């Protein structure tokens, strides 16, 4: 009965739901390339979780290697699968790799790399958070503009460029500036590598709303099949009533 109900439910569902459910039964672990999960073909169905995030990392690395100047940038880009999701770090050099030194203006290399990333990440339904970080060198001896403002302005500069090149307005969940409070190299707080932009592609939980709908519908169907005569407690009640009746007859005798 449960199988029949699921078939009937799928017949009345959208094409995306049918493809997603079909893909699940073909590959429950989500590790192979299946219908609805090819990032290049149908990104809206590519639900990134802890099982398949490494595949996104590999695809982004392949995309960046196609950039003409990537050889000089590759040592300044690092991707790591973390508890939050896929963390993409764009790290500065002393001369400035992605931003002009001391300000929030992206240079050519910074623009090219972020545009390339935006075009790929825009195919996904995953939320993205953007962080700005600085080293511990004070921005200026006087004035109100500090490393806090610089880190936030750089994160926002990255956001604006990425949203102008594919990332949806609702896809960015957070823009944060941390100044020098989350140093990459805490033992060398003035190291230029501490100056960086971090993009975090956040996980989508494996238990999606569609899966919950299937489970919920199945529970309701099961409950509907339980009539008053076959509920688990009815047999116990029948035995109890029979015992009381027998005791009553015994007393009459």
Protein Blocks (a to p, Z undefined) as FASTA:
>chain_A
ZZmmmmmmmmmmcfklmmmmmmmmmmmnopaccehiafklmmmlmccdfklmmmmmmmmm
mmmmmpmklmmmmmmgccdddfklccddddddfkopkbcehiacdcfklmmmmmmmmmmm
mmpcbdcdddddddfbdfbfgdjbdfklmmmmmmmmmmmmmmmnopafklpmbdcdekjm
lcfblmlmmbmklpccddddddddfbdfklmmmmmmmmmmmmmmmcfklgfklmmmmmmm
mmmmmmmmmmmZZ
